Amino acid sequence: MPHDDLALAFAPVTMLVRRLRTREVSARELVEVYLARIERLDPAIGSYVEVLADRARDGADAADERAAAGEELGPLHGVPASIKDLHFLAGARLTMGTRSWEHFVAPVDEHSVARLLRAGAIPLGKTNVPEFGTIAHTDTAMLGPCSTPWELGRNAGGSSGGAAAALAAGLCAVSQGSDGGGSIRIPAAVNGLVGLKPSRDRVSNGPVLGELSFGLSTSGALTRTVADAALLLDVMAGYEPGDPGMAPPPARPWSAALDEPVDRLRIGVLRRGPTGPATLHPSVDAAIDTTVALLEGLGHTVEEAVLPEDPGLADLVLTLWGANLASQPFDPATFEPVNVWLAEVGRTRTAADLAAAQFRLQLASRAIIGATAHLDALLTPVLTGPSRDNGAYRDLPGEAVFADQARLVGLTPLANLTGQPAISLPLHHDPDVGPVGVQFVGRPWDEAGLLRLAAQLEQAAPWGDRHPPYAAG
């Protein structure tokens, strides 16, 4: 039976798995679809750092042999995936966007990556990142810019920028990513995808790393649908020996939880953070307004949320971010300007400053969770406006880059501070800007409730038929 390659390229993972299991399509056919699209489309996007074509073909052939032999198949059997270039995939390059590691090859798989592989995913390659993932703009001296396929002159966001651009352009079926201040949710919002940041300690950062970025960062995935997000969380989540913490396991798989009804919820709307007011682009205001109307139409109660004021919060986060850069075992002379500046900040602050920042941020997190404990979820912007144009930061000093990024990312780092699950949904599409995602933050450890709400919204305002014109040919 002939296949519609375009339909395959943009099919949700849940649909692809069904077709792969029934052998309606083979893993090798699917891999060839994506490899051909990468070769044709990615030179203008810049989403991949390294394409593992031979490895993907070999993996696909092995998957097809297992299916033909009637062997037990994993939940991601034959699904082509991309791996973010901040993460270890054994035998593949790991540059982290820095010239210090331009030729480094990962000796092991990260636990989260290994779980994807054991589930049957086939790695197509490594995706583009900003250096060390410190900002939400993917454009480095070594790897070059990564464009959103919705507008090739504009950046895909970050730090999972390549992951999001590849998925949005139909260059993989699912993208592994990570989020330390919005790095899954931000590029998901820019590129019209679903981006779930799991709860703290839900997904292991081992075996190389533990409490990554002082507990702010976690691995996860970018997907096309909410059902795909639930499936990927089922695959990636779980404690590994030596992890510094362990999230309470779910009562049932997250994929199964989507079948449960959604009660009438109380949802808070937040347009400004605890550090002061933020000016929102008209497209972002419109996205929040339309989402509020959608929620109310579904019977939910929506109210304005208020967080405790804390003008010093941003500087406390800067202390953590600076310490993270200053501690990297790399030559700072090779760093991008923003990371040169962050490393200098980290070296000027003392161990006592770092300990105090962690303590005060824990107190702030308790206050934020306490102030919103009566709510089932928070609705917030993901970004305060569109992502920046490619090359926008090339002539700016590092401090200016970081300041502009802090204004752009707005409220996304709050969920990293508190450890709560959060998701970006592509509920709004602006005729000039393109996709404009909105964020929902769930109760602590409550990915199930967050995913059920997200699935209800997806059903009420579906986005599955929206694809970038550039990638639809």
N, C-alpha and C positions, 0 to 999 in steps of 0.2 A: 504494500500500500504506500503510495507516495505521501510524503510529509510536507506540511507547510512550514518551512524553516523559520519564517518570521514568527509564526504562532508558537513554535517550540522555543524559540529564543526568549520569549516573554512569558512563557507559561509559569504559573506558580509551582513551587517545589512539590506540594501535595499532589498536584495533577501529574507532574512528571514522574513521581514515584509510582503512581498507579499504572502509567503507561509502560514504564520500565519493567515493572513486576509481571505484567501480562505479556511482555515482549512485543508489544505493539510498536515500540521503538527500542532500538538497542542503545546501550551506553556509548558504543563507538560512533554511531550516527549522531548522537547528541553532542559528543565532544567535537566532532568534525564541524557541526553547525557553529559552535562557539569559536573554534579556532579560526574558521574562515571569516567570521565577523570581526574577530580581534585583528586579523591581518588587514582587513579592509577599512575598518572604522577607527581603530585605536590610535593610529599615527596623529590624528587631529585632536584626540581627547587626552592621551597620555595617562591612561589609568593603570597600565601594567608596567612594573619595573622589570620583570622577567616573566617570559611565557615558557611554561614547561610542556611543550607540545609532545615530545616523545614520551615523557612520563605519563601524561594524560592519556595518550593513545594506549600505552601498555596497561594502565590501570583500567581503562574502559574494556579492553579485550579480556582482562582477567574477570571483571565484573560480569561480562556476558557469558563467560565460561561457567561461572558459578550459577548463574540463572539457568543456563541450559542443563546443568547437572542436577538441578532441583535442590541445591544447597539452601540453607537458611540465609535469608538476605537481610541486611541491616535497614534501618528506617530511612537512610539516605542512599540506598543502593543505586549506584551509577549516576549520582547527581554531581555535575561539574560545579566546582566552587572556587572562589578566589580567596587568597590568604593575605591579610594585611602585612606590609613589610616592616612592622614593628614586632612581629611574632615569629617564633622559631618553627620552621618546617624543615625537617632533617634533609640534608642534601641540596637545599636551595639557598640562594643568596639571602642574606639578612643585612640590609644596609642601614635601616632605621633613618634613612634620608641623610646620613652624615658621611662626609668624605673620609672620616677616620675608619669606617668599616665598609668601604666601597667594594672590597673583594672578599668579605667574610662569608663563609658558608656555614649554616647552622648545623651543629653536630647532633641535635636531638629535636624531637617534636615537643612543643608546649602541650600541656595536658589538654587544654581546650581544643587545640588543633588535632591532637591524637584522638580525641573523642569523635571529631568529625570524620576522621579517616576510618576509625573502627566502625562507624555507622554506615560506611560505604561511600562517602563523598570522594570525588576525584579532583585533586588540586590542578587547576589550570595554570596558576602562576601567582606571583606576588604583586600586590598593588601599591600604588604610589602614596607617599606620606610626606607631610612636613617634617623637618628634622626633629627627631625625638618625639614627634606628636605634640609639641608644646602649644601650637596655635591652630586655629580653624581655617587655615589657608594653605593649600597644598601647592607649593611652588618653591623649589630649592635650586641652588646652583648646580647640584649634581644630577638631580632627576628631572628638573624642569617643571613646568606648570601642569596641573591636571584640570581640564575644563569640564564644566557640566555639559552634557550633550544637549541640554535645552538651549544653551547659548554659548557657543564655543569660545567667545572672548571673555567669558566670566568664569571665575574659579568654582570648582566643585565643592569647596568647603573642606573641612578636615576635623580631626586628623585622619579619619577614614575616608578621605576624599577619593582616592583611587578605587576603593571598595565600592563606594556609592556610584561613581561615574560608570564603572564597569557594569554594575547591575542595571542601572538606569538605561544604559545603551544596549542592553541585551547581549553582553559579552561574558556572562556567566549566569548560573541559575540562582546562586545565593552568594553572599559575601561575608566572610568572617571579618570582624572589626573589633574595636575596643573604644572605651569611653572613660576619659579622666576628667572631663569638664564639659562634655557635650559632644564628644568626638564620634559617636554613632548617630546621635539625634540631629546634629547640625547638618552633616552632608545628606542625611535622609530627607531633611526638610528642603534643602536646596534642590535635590534631584527627584523629588516626588516618590519617596519610598517610605516603608515602615522601618523605624529604627528603635529597637528596644534596648534600654540599658537595664540589665538585671540588678537585683539587690546586691549590696555588698556581701562578699563571701559566697555568693551563689555559684560563681564559676571560678575555678581554680586558676591562679596566675603562675602556678608551678610548671615544671620543676626548678626553673632557674630563678624565678622571682616569687616574692611572697606578698607582703602588703604593699602592692605597687602604688607609687606616688602617694605614700602615706595613707593608703586606704581609699584614695579618690578613684582609682581606675579599676575597670573590670573588662573582661572580654565579653563579646556578644556577637550579634549578627545583624546585618541589614537584609531585609526581605521585601518581597512585593506585596504580601498579604499578611493579615494578622494570624491566620492559621499557620502560615509558614513560620512566623515569629515564635508561635507556641511550640511547634515541632522542633525548631532549632534550639530552643531553650531546654526542651526535654532531652535533647542529645548532649548539649554542652554542659549542663549544670551537674554539680555533684562535688562532694568533698574528695580531696586527694591527700594522702598521708603527708603531714608536715605543713599543711595550710595553716595560716595564723588564725583563722576563724572558720566557722561553719554555719551557713544559713539553715534554718529549719527546713526539712524536706517538705514538699507539697503533699497534701492529703491524697491527691490523685494526679496523674500526668496533666500538664497544662493543656495539651491538645484536647483531652477529654473534658477539661473544665469549661471549654468554649461552648459545650452543649447545654450548660446550665443557664437558667433564665436570669436576666438582669433585673434586679429590684429597682425601685425608684430611688435614685441616689441624690445626695446633697453634694454639690460640686462648687468649689470656690474658684473665682476668676482673679488672676493676679497679673497685672500689667507692669508692675514696678517691683524691684527687689529691695532688700533691706538696706542697701547702700545708697539709696536715693532714686530720684525719678529717671526714667529713660524715655527718650523720644522715639516713638515707633514710626516706621515708614507706613504710609497709608495702606499698602498691601497687607501689612501685618495687623494693623487695626481691623481691616476688613475681614481677615482670616479669623480673628477672635470673635468679632461680631457675628459672623455667619455660623460659627461653631456654637456660640451661646444660643442662637435661635434654633439650631438643630437639636441641642440638648433639651431645651424647653419643649420643643415639639415632640420629643420622645418621652416627656413626662417627668424629667429630672428637675430638681430645684437648684437654681443657680444663684449664687450670691457673691458679692465682692469679698475677697479675702484680704487680710491684713497681716503682714509679718512684723516682728519686732524690728525697730530701727537699729542699725549697727553700722555707722559710717566707717568703722575700722576694719570691717570684714574683708574688703578687697586687699588691704595690705597684709592681713594675716595669710590669705591664700598666696599672695606674692612671696611671702617668706617660705612657704612650703615649695612653691614652684621653683624659686631661686635655689633653694637647698638641693632640690632634685637635680638641677642642671650642674651645680657646682660639684656634686658627688659623682658625676659620670666619669668613667675611666677612659676618657678620650682627650685628644689634643684640642684645647679650646681655640687654637689658631685656625682650625678647620671649620668652626661653627658658623652658622648663619648669624647675621647681625642681632636678631632678636634673642638668640641663645647666648651670644657673647654677653649681651646686657644682662640676661637673667642669671648667668653664671657669676657675673660680677656682683649682682645683688646678693646671691647666695654666699659669696665669700665675705661680704661685708657684714653679714648678720651672724650672730654667735649661736653656739649650741643652746644657750639659755633662751635666745630669741625663738629658735625653732621649737623647743619644748613648750614655751609659753604660747606660741601660735597654735600648736596642736591642742593644748588644753583649752584655750579660749574658743577654738573652732568646735570642739566637742560641746562646750557650753552653748554656743550659738546654735548648733544642730539640735540640741535638746529643746531650746526655746522655739525654734522653727517648727519642730514636730509637735510640740505642745500647743502652739498657737493654731495649728491646723488639724488637731486631733478629732474635732467634731465633723470633719469633712471626709467624704469617701474618696475624693480625688481633687486635685488642683489642675485647672486649665491655665496655661501660660503661653506666651510666645516662645518659639525656639530661638529665633534671632530677632534683633531689633530692625533689620532691614535685609535687602538682598546681599548675597555674597559679593566680595570685591572683584574687580576686574583682574585678570591675570597681569602680573607685573606691577600691580598697584603699590607694592612695598619695596621694590628693588632699589630705590634711591633714598629710602627713609632710614634714619637711625633706629636701632633696636628698641629703644624706649618708646618711640612714637608708634612703631608697629604694635607693640604689646598694648599700648593705651587704646589704639583703634580697635584692636581685637576684643579688648575688655568691654568696649561700648557695644560691639556687634553681638557678642555671645549672650549678653543680657542675663537671663535667669537660668540657663541650663546648668551651671555649676552647682546650684543649690542641691539638686538631687545627689550629686557626687559627695557633697559635704555630709548630708544626712544619711546616705546609704540607701535611700528609698528607690524602688523601681520607677522608671519613667519611660515614656514612649512618645515618639514623634509620629504623627499621622498626616498624610498628604490630603487633608480635607479641603484645602482651598487652592484654586488655580487662578493666578492673576494674568490678564491678557498681555501685560507688558513684562512682568517679572517671571512668569512661569509658576512652578510649584512653590507654595508657601505652607510649610508644615506648622502644625500646632502641637504643643506638648501637654501630656497629661502625666501628673505625678501621682502614684498610688500610695496607699497606706504601707507602712513598713512590712516587708516580706510578702506583700499581697500582689504578686504578679498575676495570680488567677483572676482577681477582681478587675485589675487593670486591663488584662487581655479580653475579658468578657465585655467590658465597656467599649474597648477599641473595636471588637468584632461587631457590636451593635451599631456603632457609628459607620463602620465600613459597609454594612448592609444597607443602612439608611442613605448613605451618600457615597456610592462606590467610585473608586478611582482606577479600576483595573484596565479600562480601555484607553487611558492616557499614556502615550509614549512620545518621546522626543522626535520631532520630524526628521532630524538628522539621522537617527538610528532606525527609522522605519523603512528605509529603502533597502 
